[in-house]
Amino acid sequence: MKAKAKADLEEIKSKLIVERHDREKETSDHAHMLREIQRLLSDERRAKDQLETALHEAETKIKQVKKALRTTDLYVCNLEL
């Protein structure tokens, strides 16, 4: 009877060790996934910032071109007078 209890105890210890290793692996995998998600989020934010900057520059350029066209139109109108 004592040998059976000892064998059962060893089996339970073994299962606990395997379970602990599984949990450690799961925790490690989750940490890795979290870092990957954070990296992707950072990349997305950087891309968004770059697009916003490009949009702002394009809008500024459009305003400059419109102003230049108005100035040119006024000049042409004055020449015709």
ChimeraX commands (.cxc) that place a marker at each C-alpha (Angstrom):
marker #1 position 0.00,0.00,0.00 radius 0.5
marker #1 position 2.83,2.38,0.84 radius 0.5
marker #1 position 4.50,1.75,-2.51 radius 0.5
marker #1 position 1.23,2.52,-4.34 radius 0.5
marker #1 position 0.83,5.82,-2.48 radius 0.5
marker #1 position 4.42,6.72,-3.24 radius 0.5
marker #1 position 3.93,5.90,-6.93 radius 0.5
marker #1 position 0.73,7.97,-7.01 radius 0.5
marker #1 position 2.53,10.87,-5.36 radius 0.5
marker #1 position 5.36,10.70,-7.91 radius 0.5
marker #1 position 2.84,10.60,-10.75 radius 0.5
marker #1 position 1.05,13.66,-9.36 radius 0.5
marker #1 position 4.37,15.49,-8.98 radius 0.5
marker #1 position 5.25,14.62,-12.55 radius 0.5
marker #1 position 1.89,15.89,-13.81 radius 0.5
marker #1 position 2.33,19.12,-11.83 radius 0.5
marker #1 position 5.78,19.67,-13.31 radius 0.5
marker #1 position 4.43,19.12,-16.83 radius 0.5
marker #1 position 1.52,21.47,-16.09 radius 0.5
marker #1 position 3.90,24.13,-14.76 radius 0.5
marker #1 position 6.07,23.86,-17.88 radius 0.5
marker #1 position 2.97,24.16,-20.06 radius 0.5
marker #1 position 1.89,27.31,-18.19 radius 0.5
marker #1 position 5.38,28.81,-18.48 radius 0.5
marker #1 position 5.37,28.11,-22.23 radius 0.5
marker #1 position 1.90,29.64,-22.55 radius 0.5
marker #1 position 3.01,32.74,-20.62 radius 0.5
marker #1 position 6.08,33.06,-22.81 radius 0.5
marker #1 position 3.97,32.70,-25.97 radius 0.5
marker #1 position 1.55,35.36,-24.74 radius 0.5
marker #1 position 4.39,37.73,-23.94 radius 0.5
marker #1 position 5.81,37.17,-27.42 radius 0.5
marker #1 position 2.41,37.83,-29.04 radius 0.5
marker #1 position 1.97,40.98,-26.96 radius 0.5
marker #1 position 5.36,42.31,-28.06 radius 0.5
marker #1 position 4.46,41.56,-31.68 radius 0.5
marker #1 position 1.13,43.37,-31.34 radius 0.5
marker #1 position 2.88,46.35,-29.75 radius 0.5
marker #1 position 5.38,46.42,-32.63 radius 0.5
marker #1 position 2.58,46.29,-35.20 radius 0.5
marker #1 position 0.71,49.06,-33.41 radius 0.5
marker #1 position 3.85,51.19,-33.35 radius 0.5
marker #1 position 4.38,50.58,-37.08 radius 0.5
marker #1 position 0.76,51.54,-37.79 radius 0.5
marker #1 position 1.06,54.74,-35.76 radius 0.5
marker #1 position 4.28,55.68,-37.53 radius 0.5
marker #1 position 2.67,55.06,-40.94 radius 0.5
marker #1 position -0.37,57.13,-39.92 radius 0.5
marker #1 position 1.87,60.00,-38.82 radius 0.5
marker #1 position 3.77,59.87,-42.11 radius 0.5
marker #1 position 0.52,59.91,-44.09 radius 0.5
marker #1 position -0.80,62.85,-42.07 radius 0.5
marker #1 position 2.43,64.74,-42.73 radius 0.5
marker #1 position 2.24,63.97,-46.45 radius 0.5
marker #1 position -1.40,65.07,-46.53 radius 0.5
marker #1 position -0.57,68.32,-44.77 radius 0.5
marker #1 position 2.28,68.99,-47.22 radius 0.5
marker #1 position -0.02,68.23,-50.17 radius 0.5
marker #1 position -2.72,70.55,-48.82 radius 0.5
marker #1 position -0.14,73.31,-48.35 radius 0.5
marker #1 position 1.11,72.80,-51.91 radius 0.5
marker #1 position -2.44,72.97,-53.26 radius 0.5
marker #1 position -3.03,76.26,-51.42 radius 0.5
marker #1 position 0.20,77.67,-52.86 radius 0.5
marker #1 position -0.75,76.62,-56.39 radius 0.5
marker #1 position -4.24,78.10,-56.02 radius 0.5
marker #1 position -2.75,81.35,-54.76 radius 0.5
marker #1 position -0.29,81.41,-57.66 radius 0.5
marker #1 position -3.14,80.80,-60.10 radius 0.5
marker #1 position -5.20,83.63,-58.61 radius 0.5
marker #1 position -2.18,85.93,-58.83 radius 0.5
marker #1 position -1.59,84.86,-62.43 radius 0.5
marker #1 position -5.28,85.37,-63.27 radius 0.5
marker #1 position -5.18,88.89,-61.79 radius 0.5
marker #1 position -2.02,89.67,-63.73 radius 0.5
marker #1 position -3.56,88.41,-66.97 radius 0.5
marker #1 position -6.74,90.44,-66.35 radius 0.5
marker #1 position -4.65,93.59,-65.76 radius 0.5
marker #1 position -2.76,93.00,-69.00 radius 0.5
marker #1 position -6.01,92.72,-70.92 radius 0.5
marker #1 position -7.19,96.07,-69.54 radius 0.5
marker link #1:1,2 radius 0.2
marker link #1:2,3 radius 0.2
marker link #1:3,4 radius 0.2
marker link #1:4,5 radius 0.2
marker link #1:5,6 radius 0.2
marker link #1:6,7 radius 0.2
marker link #1:7,8 radius 0.2
marker link #1:8,9 radius 0.2
marker link #1:9,10 radius 0.2
marker link #1:10,11 radius 0.2
marker link #1:11,12 radius 0.2
marker link #1:12,13 radius 0.2
marker link #1:13,14 radius 0.2
marker link #1:14,15 radius 0.2
marker link #1:15,16 radius 0.2
marker link #1:16,17 radius 0.2
marker link #1:17,18 radius 0.2
marker link #1:18,19 radius 0.2
marker link #1:19,20 radius 0.2
marker link #1:20,21 radius 0.2
marker link #1:21,22 radius 0.2
marker link #1:22,23 radius 0.2
marker link #1:23,24 radius 0.2
marker link #1:24,25 radius 0.2
marker link #1:25,26 radius 0.2
marker link #1:26,27 radius 0.2
marker link #1:27,28 radius 0.2
marker link #1:28,29 radius 0.2
marker link #1:29,30 radius 0.2
marker link #1:30,31 radius 0.2
marker link #1:31,32 radius 0.2
marker link #1:32,33 radius 0.2
marker link #1:33,34 radius 0.2
marker link #1:34,35 radius 0.2
marker link #1:35,36 radius 0.2
marker link #1:36,37 radius 0.2
marker link #1:37,38 radius 0.2
marker link #1:38,39 radius 0.2
marker link #1:39,40 radius 0.2
marker link #1:40,41 radius 0.2
marker link #1:41,42 radius 0.2
marker link #1:42,43 radius 0.2
marker link #1:43,44 radius 0.2
marker link #1:44,45 radius 0.2
marker link #1:45,46 radius 0.2
marker link #1:46,47 radius 0.2
marker link #1:47,48 radius 0.2
marker link #1:48,49 radius 0.2
marker link #1:49,50 radius 0.2
marker link #1:50,51 radius 0.2
marker link #1:51,52 radius 0.2
marker link #1:52,53 radius 0.2
marker link #1:53,54 radius 0.2
marker link #1:54,55 radius 0.2
marker link #1:55,56 radius 0.2
marker link #1:56,57 radius 0.2
marker link #1:57,58 radius 0.2
marker link #1:58,59 radius 0.2
marker link #1:59,60 radius 0.2
marker link #1:60,61 radius 0.2
marker link #1:61,62 radius 0.2
marker link #1:62,63 radius 0.2
marker link #1:63,64 radius 0.2
marker link #1:64,65 radius 0.2
marker link #1:65,66 radius 0.2
marker link #1:66,67 radius 0.2
marker link #1:67,68 radius 0.2
marker link #1:68,69 radius 0.2
marker link #1:69,70 radius 0.2
marker link #1:70,71 radius 0.2
marker link #1:71,72 radius 0.2
marker link #1:72,73 radius 0.2
marker link #1:73,74 radius 0.2
marker link #1:74,75 radius 0.2
marker link #1:75,76 radius 0.2
marker link #1:76,77 radius 0.2
marker link #1:77,78 radius 0.2
marker link #1:78,79 radius 0.2
marker link #1:79,80 radius 0.2
marker link #1:80,81 radius 0.2
view
